[in-house]
Amino acid sequence: MSIVSWPESLAGTPAVTVIEKAMRRDRLGHSLLLHGDDLDTLAIVAQAIADRLLNESPDSRHFLPEQHPDCFALRPAGKLRQILAPATRELIGRTQVSPTVGRRKVAIIYEADRMNTAAANIFLKTLEEPPGLTTLLLLTSRPYALLPTIRSRCLHFRFPASAVPLAHPGLSGWKTDYQAWLGRLADGVSGSQAAAEQVFALYGLVVRFNAILAGATAEIWRIQEEKLPPELPEEEQIAIETGIANGIRQKLFAEVEQATLAFARPRLTASDGATRRALIGAVGQLERCTGLLSLNLNESAALEDFLLSSLRFWTKR
């Protein structure tokens, strides 16, 4: 009897229905590629699948997936957050032994796109000759960063984000002050003192943004850390915490985009051509800065770059 629920927004969707039906018929593929925009959602889906596969018998003791002796995890490690060849070999070795409790084994590869070339080639051999009664779950938000030969040997399931909003007590006030700042720019900034005030306000927004990011990351990491196995190596813990921070900053930048659109929408209905041009420029710049985050650009530098560009886009001339 499973106790790990599907994400509420995904229950009953075609992907979940197909997976559940395949498990009931004992015909689930040996390798599944679970991909989507939100790694947290993918992790919940993987846990739900593992729970159902590993706890088949209602008479046996029920383990949560992360505590089950036949459930193995492979995560990026270190500050570079890579999956390396030695860790991949170790995982493969663990999947090739007989199950400890039930008749199945499950291996979850978090952020599979973080495999380096050597690890990916080692893992490919396992996909070509998978261990018996072992299900491999590959999680990624960048499926096309995987080797084509790995993708071709997996069943693909895409899952949209669970749409869980980022909750932080300072976020609502930050967005209100950001929109007020845009309003002052759009109304016109005249004189060197007024211009200086808007620049100071800009850097105030950057500082508060960083505080929100740090606070949200610390809170989510505190909750996540309690769920991790105690024997997890420190380098993997660092990689998980870094991954959490990356996910939160992506959500924060999405909140900035929504706040920008909300500010511009009433002005657009008035056929304001200047607002339309400013909005197009701002959204384009925000997308560019967000893309640079994946290349390890510091979030402070990315937000500063965006807000400095916003000074130019929105200031009434």
Buried (B, 14 or more C-beta within 10 A) or exposed (E): EBEBEBBEBBEEBEBBEEBBEBBEEEEBBBBBBBBBBBBBBBBBBBBBBBBBBBBBEEEEEBBBBBEBEBBBBBBBBBEEBBBBBEBBBEBBEBBEEEBEBBEBBBBBBBBBBBBEEBBBBBBBEBBEEBBEBBBBBBBBBEBEEBBEEBBEBBBEBEBBBBEBEBEBEEBEEBBEBBBEBBEBBBEEBEEEEEEEEBEEBBEEBBEBBBEBBEBBBEBBBEEBEEEBEEEBEEBBBBBBBBBBBBBBBBBBBBBBBEBBEEBBEEBEEEEBEEBEEBBEBBBEBBEEBBEBBEEEBEBBEBBBBBBBBBBEBBBEE
